[in-house]
Amino acid sequence: MKRPATLPKAWKLMRELRPDAVIVDVGLPGGEDGIALTEKLVAEFPAIVVLILSAHDEPEYAQRAAAAGAMGYVLKNDAVDTLRMALRNAFKGKRTFRDEIGNF
């Protein structure tokens, strides 16, 4: 799927396509916060699986992502297999986070 260039375009696409899952970057264009977006996504689409992809390895980011309803938090420098595992886990209802807040 093509990445939308702006947050309003992303919302429009989400409402049209109703995907089962999305991968959200913590840092979005225009200074938007991907973790805050996650909270909004989960509120509007309760069944959606949201994984956070981030360059930030500080525990506070992962903790905020978990509180926002993300099913996983994966670092951009992690192996692609980690992202695959997190996505598989999420569809099984299992959250994937680093040891600071749970499993991994």
N, C-alpha and C positions, 0 to 999 in steps of 0.2 A: 504494500500500500504506500502511496505517496505521502510524504510528510507535508502537512499544511504549513504555509508560511507564517500565518498569524494565529493567535488564540481564537479570535472570532471565527475564522475559517475552520479551525479544528473543532469547535463546538458544533458548527453547522454540519460538518462531516460526521461527527459522532452521532448526532441526532438522525442523520439520514441512514447511516450504515449500521448503527447499533452493534458495534463489535463485541465479541466475547471478552477480549483483553486489549489493553493498551500498555505500552512502555512509555513512561514519562521521564524526561530529563529534569533534574532538580532546577537547573538554570534554563529558563526559557527566554526567547527573544523579547525585547522590550522590558526586561527586568522582572518578568513574571516569575512566580515561585511555583515550581512543579509540585511541591508537597501541598501547597494550598490548593492547587488545581486538583490534586488527587482527592482531597476532601470533598470538593464540589462534584467531581465525577461520581464518587461513591454515593453521594447524597442523591444525585439525579438518576443514576443507573446502579441500583443496589446490587445487581448480580454481576457487575463487571469485575474483571480481574485487572488490578493495576500493579505493575511492577515499576519500581523507581530505578533509573539508571543514573549514576552520579559519579562525579570526580571527587566528591567529599567523603573522606573516610572517618570523619569525626563522628562519635557515637550519637551526638545530638541530632544529626540529620536522620540517621536510621530510626531513632526514637520518635522523631516527629512524623516520619513516614508511616511507622507502625500505628501511631495514634490517629493519623489521617485515614487509615483504612487500607494502606498498601499491603499487598500479599507478599512483597519481597523487596529487598534493597540490594542492588548489585552495583559494584564499582565498575567504572569504564575500563579499568586496567585488569579486571578479572578475566579469566579464560571464558571464551564463548560458551563452553560447556556449563559454566556456572549459571549463565543466563538461561540456557535450555533447562537445566535442572530446576531453577526457580520457577520457570513457567510451568513445567510439568507438575511441580509441587503445588503451585497455586490452583491448578485445575483439579487437584485432589483435595483441596481445602487446607493444605499445609502451608504455613508461612515460612519464608526463607530469609533470615536475617543473620548477621554476624553474631558472635558470642556475646557481645555487649548487651543484647536485648533478647537473646533466644538461641535459636539453632543456626547451623550453617555447615 
